[in-house]
């Protein structure tokens, strides 16, 4: 009986130690995924600004500031690098015009679930992507507005608190 107890105790100890190692490994993988140093950077060619932006399952963009040149053609690639679904943790990029009340816009967006949380009756948007779920990627092209600082957000309900940044046009 003593041998069986020792065997069960040893097995439980091995299983619990093995499980912790796996959790740590998963954590390392998620950190590597969210801080991928090989991600494309902003590239400025003559008249074109290429921007790579991501959103993750922790409701964070990888950039809180984007700089482009006035009048440039902006090619923005947006990728949801998380794993959660669009319905649970959807993300988008919405560039708002100067003077837009961000909180008011976000509250209004909640009412437009059928339109991916983009109000259909607003003129506050310069450009926006579609709503993405984990693992999805999209690209939009638009003309950079005049010089100034603009706000970009994710319009999924509640995300504006953490997912916003400044779009600087030089």
N, C-alpha and C positions, 0 to 999 in steps of 0.2 A: 504494500500500500504506500509505503514511504517512497519507493522508486517511482510509482505512478505520479504521486504529488510532485516530485522533483522534475519529472519529465514534463508535466503540464505547466509548471512554473517556468521552466526553461523555454518551452514553446511560446508561452505568453510574452516572456521577456524578449525573445527574438522577433516576434510579430510586432510588438510595440516599437522596438527600435527600428525595424525595417520600415514601418509606416511613417515614422518621423523623417527618415531620409528621403522618402518619396515626396513628402510635403515640401521639404526644403528644395528638392530638385524642381518641383513644379513652380515654386516661388522664383527660383533663379531663371527658369525659362520665361516666366511672364515679365520679369524685369528686363531680360534681354530683348524681348519682343517690343516692349514699350519704349526702350531707350536705344533703339537700333541706330548705331553710329553710322551705318552705311546708307541711311535714308537720303534721298535726293535733297539738295539744298535749293534755295532760291537762286535762279539763274536769270541774269539780265543780258539779253542780246539786243541788238539794235531794234528798238521799238517793240520788244516782246519781253515780258516778265513771266517766267515760269515759276510757280509756287507749288510746293508739296506740303499739304496739311493733313494731320491725322486727328482722329478722336478715338478715345478708348473706353473701356467699361468702367473706368473710375471717373467718368464725366470730365475729361480733360482734353484740351487740344494740345498738340505738341509745341505750338507757338502761341504766344500772347501778343506778338507784334509781327506784322508783315509790312515790308517796305517795297514800293514800286515807284515807277516814274509816271508823272502826269501824262496822260494821253497814250500810254503804252497799251498794247493788247496784252491782257492778263490771261494766262492759261493756268488755271488752278486745278490741281489734282487733289481730290479729297478722298481719304481712305479711312474706313472704320476698322481699326486694328484689333478691336476686341472680338469677343465670341458671342455676345448676347444678341438676341433677335432685335429686329427693328421695332416690334411692338413693345418690347421690354426696355431697350436701351438704344433707341434710334438716335442718329446724329445727322446734322446737316451743317452747312455754312450759309449764313445769311448776312450779306453786307448791307448795312443801313445807311440811309442818307443822313447828312449832318442835321442836327436839330431834332432827330427822332428821339422820343422818350422811350428808352430801351425797355424799362419795366412795363410801361403801358402797352408797347408792341407785343411783348412776351405774353402778357395777360390776354390780349386779343387773339394771339396765335392759338391759344389753347382751344378756342372755339372752332378751329378749322382742322379737326382731325382728318376728315375725309380728303383734305387738300394737303396732307403731310405737314400740318401746322404752319401753313403759309396763308395768311389772310388774303383773300381774293380781292378785297375792296380797299387796298392800300397803295399808296404811291411812295411809301417809305423805303422800299427795297431797291437797291442798285443791281444786285445779282444774288442768286441763291442756287444751291445744289438740290438734288433730290434727297429724301431721307434715306439713310443707309442703315443696314443691320451689320452685325459682326462679319468681318471678312469681305465686305463689299467695297468697291471703289468706283468713283465717277470723276468726270472731268468737265469743267465749264470754261468758256472763253467769253470775256467781256472787256469793254474799254475802261481803263482806269479813269476815275473821275478827276476833277480839278484838284490842285494841290490842297492838302488839308489832312486832318485826322478823322477817320471814320471808325465806327464800331462794327465788329462782326460778332455774331452769336450763333448758338445752336437754338432753334426754336422749339425743340421737343419740350413738353411741359416740365418745368422745374430746372432745366439744364442751364438756363441763362445765368444762374447764380455762380456757376463754376466755369462755364464754357463761353467765354467772351474774350475778345482781344481788340487791339488797335490796328487798323489798316492805314498805314501812313503813305500818303502820296506826296512825293517830293517834286 
